[in-house]
Amino acid sequence: MKEKDLEKKEIIYEKSDSEKELKTIQEARASYQAERIYTYEDYLNWPEDERVELIDGKIYYMSAPTEKHQRLLGDLYLKFAIYLHSKVCTVYISPFDVRIDLEIGKDSVVQPDIVVICDLEKLDEKGLNGTPDLVIEVLSPSNPNHDKVRKYNKYLSVGVKEYWIVDPKKEEIMVNILKSGYYESKIYVKGDTIRVNSLDNLFINVTDLFAGYQGIEIAEVEAARDEERKKASSQAQKVREEEKIAIAKKLLQMNLPINQIADSTGLSIEQIQGLKKD
């Protein structure tokens, strides 16, 4: 379907609220999007109120997550964030753009639930440009095959070393480890402990992860999570401060003016003067 045809149908709809015309527009849009090959530029110009992923030039809409999805995601993120503070690798939680293939006809920008990155040079203001070391996806009940098939194949093709698929309904986690161009897969259930292959000495207890609120007062759960969030926030702030100081020291070695270093790093002039004395 030509783009101008789609535009005509949309103009008709603006003049009428009939269900028939609405269905026509939706079908026209779906048909047009199914046929068209999209680019990264199209993705950047997509309406902000629509969350989508771009995989091999095709647009895929993202549904709203469930409460259990978000709880599992938050718990997993906190475990990784606390472990990784002051370490080389870093972790991000969705929404966070990962550009893993920007070629004509293969443009791919995904928003994994969790990504771990150890090569920080791949990071820029738009997100990650390159392959992450570890990806975690929590399945959506409305479209589980998006993560189990489509994104599985994409992550495999670009060389993601470790890919977790968390199934809230079955309460199990499939861990895929890249070996010789293929994923070796193992399913973990309650009673199992997962050793994170991409990181040293990080273990995830599956029983604890899926325990939820069973046998625990909600107030106690919230209090414990608040404490974890405060701890993670404090540790993250400490890491950011250490990074600012490291950058300031390098700029001092380049003999840049103190006020310019302060503007670049966000440190106070007094802090930088103290670094200069050291």
C-alpha positions, 0 to 999 in steps of 0.5 A: 500500500502506498503511503499517500493512500494511508494518508487519505484514509487517515484524513477521512477518519478525522471527519468521522468516528465510525467503527468501520472507518476506524477499522479500515485505518487500523488495517491500512496502517498494519498492512503498510507497516508490515510491508515497509522496511524501517530505519533507525531514523524512522525509529528516532522519529516514532511518536513518543507515546508508542513504545516500539522495537525495531528488529531487522527493519520491522517495527514491533509494538511493546505491550504494557507490563504486568505487576509481576513482570515489573516486580521480577524486573525490579528485584533482578535489577537491584541484585545486579546493580548492588553487585556491580557497584564500583566494578567495571561492568554496568547494568541498565533497566528498560527503557534503554535503547540497544542498537545491535545492528544498523545496516540497510534492511537489518536496522535493529534497536531493542529495549531489553528488560535488563542489559549488562555492559562491560565495554563502556566505550559502546555507551553514548547519549542515545544508549548502547551502540553494540552488543551487550554482554548479558541480556535479560528479558521477562516474558510478556503474557501477550506475546512470549514468542517475541522474546523466545524466538524473534529476539532469541535469534537476533541476540544469537546472531549479534553474539550476545554471550548470555541471554536469560528468559524469565517466565513469570507464569511457569516461574522458571528461567532459561539461561542461554550461554553462547558457545561456538556460535550456538546457545547452550540452554538450561532451565532453572526452577525453584530450588536452583541457584544460577551462577551468572556466567558473564560475571564473577561470583554473582549468584541468583537464587530462583526460589527467592526471586519468585517468592513474591509476597508469600508468607511476608507482610507487604509492609516488610517487603516494601521496607526491605526494598526501600532499604535496598534502593537507598543502598543502591542509590548511595553506591551509584552516587559514590561511583559517579563521584569517583568517576568525576574525580578521575576525569577531573584529575586527567583534565588537571594533567592537561592544564585546563583552567579550574573553572572549565574543569568544574563546568565539565565535571560538576565538581566544585572549584574547591574540590578541584583545588584540593585535587590539584594540591594532592 
